[in-house]
Each structure stands twice: as structure tokens, then as C-alpha cells.
Amino acid sequence: MTEKFVEMRHITKKFGQFKANDDISLSVHKGEILALLGENGAGKSTLMGMLSGLLETTSGEILINGKEVKMKNPREAKDYGIGMVHQHFMLIPAFTVLENIILGDEPIKRGGRIDYSGAEKRIKELSARYQLDIDIHAKVLDITVGMQQRVEIMKALYREANIFIFDEPTAALTPQEIDQLMKIFRALADEGKSIIFITHKLKEIKETADRCVVIRNGRVIDTVEVKDATEEHLAEMMVGRKLRNSVEKKQVDQDKLVLDVKKLNVEKNGWLGVKNLDIQVHTGEIVGVAGIDGNGQTELIEAITGMRKIKSGSIEIKGKHYENKPVRQITEAGVGYIPEDRQTVGLILPLTLAENLSLKNYYQKPANKSGVLNYQYINEHGRQLISDYDIRSQNEQVAVGSLSGGNQQKVVVARELASDPDLLIAANPTRGVDVGAIEYIHEMINNERNSGKAVLLVSFELDEILKLSDRIVVMHAGEIVGEIDPKDTSAQELGLMMAGKKVQANTQEAVK
């Protein structure tokens, strides 16, 4: 890897007086996997936005194969062989997967018609080559977040990029999907492609990357050979301090039943996504739901929170029935919800940070005075939560859509925990956040448990499930296939159950 494919020299990017990137230089070679590591808001996505043509530099230069280039838009970046897979997907929900993949690069037959059959054949060949299982005829609005991530990757493969930029590519993937993606990275690198991937997951960097560039507060802290750096050293460079690896669980009363779901059946696209499911959560406990994406977790959560109608069964919260009740009524019953898709469900992107932090109480006093929003309170409330939850923003008046993905996640977490819920439902609560923020969010969730609240945690992160849960239930094909104690369970055993295999009691032997 001696030939430099991409060079970014002395790159600075300003937004007004704010420097998102400050004199950054880096390079990536042909056949190299380069990791870009940094806290939320450190400037990683901004830097890659300039390389992919989404943003223009304030100063500095970009070189491709030794020649300086100027890219004013993503189309020009594509012409230089640059493809970017964004953290927040650039997909049109009403279009099919096939239509999204070829959008802007449609193959044309004689007569000016789109050659859908030719495109389908090529996509299937790429799917087989890189083992990317996607349903090309499904509409994007009907597929899981993990599947959408695969569609974004296929878009870049379809366009025959030579330089691949992945922004938090594993944030929405299961452990099995992550392993497959890392194999795709290596296969692309072996073909001479260059990979730049932004991630907060140190394990992925150690397993996959050749070098790692660490960015803090818009500046490069160091560039290291990954084989020579430990995960602990990388984390300390990123956040500037040592991190804790565990949470303190207190002895609390777990006798009172808060959530009681019985014989729940929920339809998804005409078939049962949740089948005859029972689950209970008590005060002072975190119940983890583990499972591969698409096995009914989303339908379960949406049914409990009122976002999806149930076919049959019962949902009791603090002893009262809430089947098919309005979302607000369920929220007012003391339910907090951190959704798996922060942009579609958790936030209103054009609204300010302060307004988003008040979405649960904007219609109540003191945020509302006789039908008029009390912006003095809303803004003061926003500033307080920004401080309490270390949300990196210029002020509470910026549009929440302008924040980094990790800081958007902090906004959702802050709003839900500030409402002091009796039942917290957290779906992939640390998706796309850095290790420092993960540590903080884990502590906040554990504090809910220690204060006697009930927590239902759904996560694709096995380490997160094992670290936080008091009990773990495993979902497969819409059903609970087992319940295990995290103290007596290995990640391997949990992974087998997630794949649909039952594990014998008191043994590691997996049987079908």
C-alpha cells in the first residue's frame, strides 16, 4: 500500500465563525482500510462530506491519484470514483429497493426506456458476490433499518466506486451483519479499492482497519497503525480520558409488575410479525430483548407504544390495559420511548433543538400558556438539558437536523429521560454514538433501573445487552425462544439463540 489514492491537505471548514474542521490532513492508499475515529461532533462527517462532494472546503486541497480536484456536488465526486454510504440513509421510502439503487444511474434501453431487467441482473450478481441479501422489489418503507443499510451499500457497489466512504455503517446492523460487512470491506480492499469508514466501535477498527486517524474537536490528534494500538489507547485518544467498562447495579425492589404483555399477536404486511408473545418487566429491572433484526422486535415495540395496531392479546401498563390506545395516552401513562430510528420517529429535523426537547410536554404547562407556546421556558428547558446531557451544539436555537447523528441521539435520550418515565423502552439507544457517549447513556439507563423504574431494552449490540440486562429474552421469527441470565451466558450462546437454536439448561450445547 505505497500508492496514495486520496490526499486531503490542510482542510479547514467553517460554518460562520465555527470551525468544524481545522487544518486536517490525511491520506488513504489503494487497497487500504482507513478508520476515522472521533467523538460525536468532532467533524468526521463534515470532513467526508467534502470528499464526497456534499460540502465545499473553506481552505485546503483534495488530491485523487496525485491530482488536485474540485468537487462541487456528489455527481462530480462519483465521476472521480467516490461513493459514500451515509449514516442517515439517502433513500426514498415510496420507491422500491431496485428503484433506489439505480436512481440517477438508470440503465437505458433502446427507445429511452429503463432497463429494469438488466439492472436487476447486475444487482443480483453483486448480491451474490458480496453476500448482500436484499429484497429488490420491496418498498423501502416496508424494510428494516438493517436492510436499508444494505441497500445503501449496494448503491455504492452498483456505481462501481473505487473509493468507498462509510459513515457509521454498522450502527443499525446485527453482529452477524457486521461480520459480513467487515468481510465486504476486506474483499473490496483486496480488489484495490480504498475504504474510509467512520465508526465509534473500537473492536471493528482492531479487526478490520489498517490505520486509524483520530479526530478531536475538529483537529487530528494522531494517525496510528492499528496493529500497534490497543482499544483502550484509541478510546483515550478519542475522548481524552479513561473510560469505565461496567455499571453499578444496586439491590432494588423488583416485585411490582409494570409492563405485562400476554399472548400478543401483531401483523406485519399481512402476516404475523409477533406471534403469541408474553413478556413482563418489573420495577427495578432491565429486561433485554436480543435478536437478529427483522424478527419482530420493531413490531413488538410499536405495539406497546401505540404506533401499530395489534391483532389480539393484551398490553397492561401499571395494571391498566393499553391495547390500541393513542400514543399520547400511552406516553401520559408514564412511558418513555427511545426509538431505533431517531430521524424518522424521534425528532422533527427542521425544528430547533429546544423545540425537539419539548415535544413531550409542549401542550402542557409551563411550556404552554392558554394555548400559546412559552418559548422562554422552552428555551431555558433546552439549555438545561443541553448542559445535563452534554449535547454538542452552538446553542438551543439550531435546527436539530444540523447536529451530528450522535448528538441527535443524545437529544432523544435527554427528552425521554427528563420526562421521568415509569417504563422506559429503549431501542438501540447507543446507535451511532461514540464510546464516551455510550458510557454516559448506559449509566443513565442503569440509573433508571437503580431508581426503581422498569426498562425494556432492545439492542443488536450483544455487549450492551449482556452489560445492562438483569434478564434477557431472545426473539426469533416473532416468538420468544428462550430467557437467560446474563451472568451465566456467553455471547456465543446468545448468538446461537438469536439464530433460532434452543440452548439446553445449564450447558453450552446448542440443539435445534
Secondary structure, 3 states (H helix, E strand, C coil): CCCEEEEEEEEEEEECCEEEEEEEEEEEECCCEEEEEECCCCCHHHHHHHHCCCCCCCEEEEEECCEEECCCCHHHHHHCCEEEECCCCCCCCCCEHHHHHHCCCCCECCCCCECHHHHHHHHHHHHHHHCCCCCCCCEHHHCCHHHHHHHHHHHHHHCCCCEEEEECCCCCCCHHHHHHHHHHHHHHHHCCCEEEEECCCHHHHHHHCCEEEEEECCEEEEEEEHHHCCHHHHHHHHHCCCCCCCCCCCCCCCCCEEEEEEEEEEEECCEEEEEEEEEEEECCEEEEEECCCCCCHHHHHHHHHCCCCCCEEEEEECCEECCCCCHHHHHHCCEEEECCCHHHHHCCCCCEHHHHHCCCCCCCCCCEECCEECHHHHHHHHHHHHHHCCCCCCCCCCEHHHCCHHHHHHHHHHHHHHCCCCEEEEECCCCCCCHHHHHHHHHHHHHHHHCCCEEEEECCCHHHHHHHCCEEEEEECCEEEEEECHHHCCHHHHHHHHCCCEECCCCCCEEC
